[in-house]
């Protein structure tokens, strides 16, 4: 005999919208405390919820929130992430400029990204709204949404910050990393260059996800010349600025640094999150995988910046990453014993905090 909660779950498909609204609203807290009530009858409640993301906006808000939380369950996550029609509906709705639940859809996508097969999104296509200024490739639409939608400039109800976590998870897959370093025909821009400008953004979520995405894409060692090239990705200033504070350097060191890093204002602050700082340093470690990369970082005086970061950031993970990078930059290149910096930096970011399922 069904429990009272299971009976309440049954009301999510009631023909009357006011009943569906009450049922879904009251079920939100149970999506974290008792997810098993949604797993009855071969996940029938979950399958019903998938259909209701198109319901009235307020009902859909509760439904999407429930699904965000239920994605913490691996069985439910598989059901959500492998359902092609469900995924296509999310992707269709999220790019609509007037979509009131776009931020929740961003969170849901970020959680679905924990399922490996979501990397298939890199090949998906759909028509794009004219105001988005994108083409029909879904990845381009999501990147443009992330960039143009910051601060509610595309959709007044959304900032799309959580798409940064989606990108971080997707870039654990080689084909997605390859996408992020390929110049796109429709606008002539390399996608990663659209994200790099957010490494010092006000949103912790956006900064963290972007830092992890950059690090993951840096596993593409053949693309490292693009990372260093000022005419292509030019990543160094965007990775180094967040880890720098208002410390002073001697004139010789400073004048050899990248122009963007010279004469920083006295109120310059480094990123407040040591995990983000560590991620950026691990990106530098990945970029030191080649002799050319190491030489370039030596030429622009990356070592003094890492030295000061090591001195001023009281965090074991940051200091350990600094020490590993210093060992690489200061070693004798005549010694053929070169370590595997990709492993040193943490393979594909599997340990990062943004691997955690978002809850609402």
N, C-alpha and C positions, 0 to 999 in steps of 0.2 A: 504494500500500500504506500503510495507516495507521501512524503513528508509535506508539511505546510510550505516549506521553501521550494520543494520540487513542484508543488501546485502553483506557487507564484511564478516559477519559471515558465509554466505552461501559458500564462497570461501574456507573454511577450508577443504572441501571434493572435491575440484577440482582435476581432474585426473592428472594435471601437478604438480609435486613436487615443482617447483619454485613458482607457484601461492599459493600453500598451505603454503610454507615458508613465503612469504610476508604477507599473510593474518594473519597467527597466530602471527607473530612478531608484526604487527600493532595492534593486538587485546589485547596484554598483558596488557597495561595500563587500558583498558576498563573493564578488569576483576575485578578491584577494584572500579573504578569510576561509571561504568554502568553495573552491573552484569545482569540486566534485559534483555539485548539484547541476552543473552545466554539461556533465559528461554522460548523462543517462541516455539510454536507448541509442547507443552507437553515435553519440555526439549530436543527437538531433537538435538540442537547444543551440549548440554552436552553429549548426547549419542554418537554423532560423535567424540567428543574429546576423549572419553574413548578409542575408537578404535585406535586413532592416537598416543597413547603413544608407539606404536610399529613402528612408522614411522621413516624416516631418523633421525639420532640423533639430528640434529639442529632443525628440525621441532618438534620432540618429546620434546626438551628442552622448546620451547615456549608453547607447549600444556600442559605439566606438570605444568609449571609455572602458566598458566591460571587456571588449575584445583585446584592448591594450594590456589589461591586467591578466587576462586568461592566457596570453601568449607566453607567460612564464612556465606554463605546463607544456612539456615537450610534445605530448600527443596532440594537444590542441594547436600548438605552434605548427606542427606538420600539416594538420588539416587546413589551417589558414594559408600557410605559405605555398602549399602545393595546389591550391584551388585557383586555376587559371582565370575563371570568370570573375571570381572575387577580387583577385589582384588587378585585373583589368578595370574593374569598377572603381577601385581605390585610385588608380592612376588617372582615370577619366575625371573623377570628381576633384582631385587635389589641384588640378591646373585651372579650374574655373575660378575666375577672379572674385566672384561673389559667394564662394563656398564658405559658409559660416563655421564649419568644423575642420578647416584645412590644417590647423595646428595639430588637432587630434589625429588626423589622417597621417601627418608627418611622424607623429610618435608611433602610430601603428606600423607604418612602413619601416621605421627604425627597428622595431622589435621583430618584424618579419625577416629583416636582414640577418638575423641570427641563424636562419635556416640556410644551409649552403646552396641549395638549388635556386635561391632567389637571384643568384648571379645571372640567370637567364634574362633578367630585366635589361641587360646590356644590349640585347638584340631586339627588344620590343619597339614597336612603332605605333603612333596614333596621331591624329590631327591635332595641331596646336592652335590655341586661340591667337588671333592676330596681335592682341596687346602683349602677349608674352614675348614675341619677337624671336621665337625659336623655330626649329624645323620639326620633322615628324619623328625623330629619334627620342625615345622616352628619356634616356640618360641626359641628353641635351636639355630637354624640358625641365627635368628636375634640377639640374645645375643652374639654369637660367632662373628658375623659380626661387632657388636658394639665394641667388645674388640679387635679383630684382625685387624679391619679396621681403628683404630685410627691413625691419622697422615698419612693416605694414604698408609699404609703398606699392605693392601689387594687389594685395588683398588686405583691406583694413582690419580684418579679423585675425590675421596671421602674420607671424614673422619667419616661419619655416626653419627655425633654428635646429630642430631635431633631425632634419635631413642630413646634417653634418655627421650624425651617428650612423645613418644609413650608408653614407659614402665611406665611412671608416670601416664598416663591416664588409661592404662590397669589394673594397680594394684589397682584401685578403686573397682575392682571386686574380690570377694573372691576366685574364681577358679584360677585367675591369681596370686594372692598373694600366694596361695598354691603352685603353680608351682615354684615360686621363692625361696621357702624354702625346696624343695624336691631334694635330691641328684639324679643326672641323671645317668642312667646306662652306657651310652656310654663313659663318662669320669670320673665318680665318684665324680663330683663337684656339690656343691649347687650353682645354678645360681646367687643368690644374692652376693656370694663371688666374682664373676667375675666383678660385678659393683662397689663394695665398694672401689676399688683401685683408682677410679676416683673422690673421694670427694675433692681432692686437685689438680685436673688437671687444665691446663691452660685455657681450653675452658669454658667460663661462661655457655654456653648452656648445656654442658655435666655435669658440676658440679651441676647445678640447677636441671636438670632432674633426675640425680642420687640421689640427696638429697631427692627429692619428692618421688621417687620410694622407697627408704629405709624407709621413714616415712610411706608411705601407707602400705608396707609389715609389718611394726611394729604393725599394727592393728590386726595381727594374734597372739593374746596373748598366745595361747597354744604353739607357736613356740618360745617364748621368751628364754627358756633355750638354744636353738640353737644360738640365737643372742649373748648370753653372753659367750658361750663355746669357748675356744681357739682352740678347735679341729674342730669346725664347722664354724659358720659365723663369730664369734669374731668381732662384729661390733663396740664396744666402741672406740677403737683407731681411727677408720676411721670417726667417728662422732665427737669426741672430738678434734682431731688435727686441723680441719678447723676453730674451734671457738677460738683457742688459739693463742696468740701473743708472744711477747718476754718478757712478764712480769715475774718477779721473785717470787718464793714461798719460804716460810721458809722450812728448811731442812726436818722437820717432815712431812709436807704436801707432799713435792715433792717425798720423798722416799716411800711414800705409793701409789703414783700414778702408773698407768700402765707403764711398762718399756719404751714403745714407746713415752711416754709423758715426760719423765725425761730428764733434761739437754738439752733442746732445744737450737738451736743456737741463738745468739743475733740478727740475722737478720730475725728471724721467724716472719711471718706476718699472721694475721687471715684473713679469707676470706673477700674480699672487698665488697661483696654483703650482706647487712644486711638481705635480704629476705632469703638467703641461711642459714645464721647463725640462724635465727628464726626457719627455718625448722628443722635444726639439734637439736635445743633445744626442739622442740615439739616432735621429735623422742625420745629423752631422757625421756620426760614426759610420752609418751606411754609406754616406757620400765619400768617406775616406777609403772605400773599398778598392779604388784604383790609384795608381801612382799620380795620375793627372789631377785627381780630386784632392789628394793630400797636398800636392805642390801648390795648388790654387789656394787652399785654405791656409797654408803657411804664408803665401805671398800677401794675403789680405789680413794677416795677423788675427786669425781665429784663436790661437793659443792664449793671448792675454785676456780675451773675453771669457774663455773657459776657466782660466786661472782665477779671475775675479768672481765668477759664478761659484766656483768651488769654495772660495773664502767666505762668501756672503750668504749662501743659501744653506740653512741648517736642516738638511734633509739627506738621509742616508742614500736613497735612490739617486738623487741628483749628484751627490758627491762621487758615488761609484761610477756613474756614467761619465762624469768629468774625468775621472782618473783613467778610465779606459780610453777615452778620446785623446787625452794627453800622451798616453803611452804610444799611441799610433802616430801622432803628429811629431813627437820628439825623437822617435827612434831613428836608428841609422839605416838609411835606405839601401846601404850596401849589403845589409843582412837579408838573405833570401827568405828567411823564415817569417812569412806574412800570415797573420791570423785570419780567421773567417769573421769579418766584421758584421756580416748579416746575422750570424748566430749571436754574436755579442750584443747586438741591438735588440734582440728579442724577436724571433721569427714571426713575421706577419702580425705582430701586435696582439697575440692571443691573450696576453695577461692584462691588457688595459682595462680600466674601470668602465669604459663605455661598452664593454662586452655585457654589462648587466642589463637585464630587461627593465624597461621603463615602466613604472607603475603610476597610476593617477588616483 
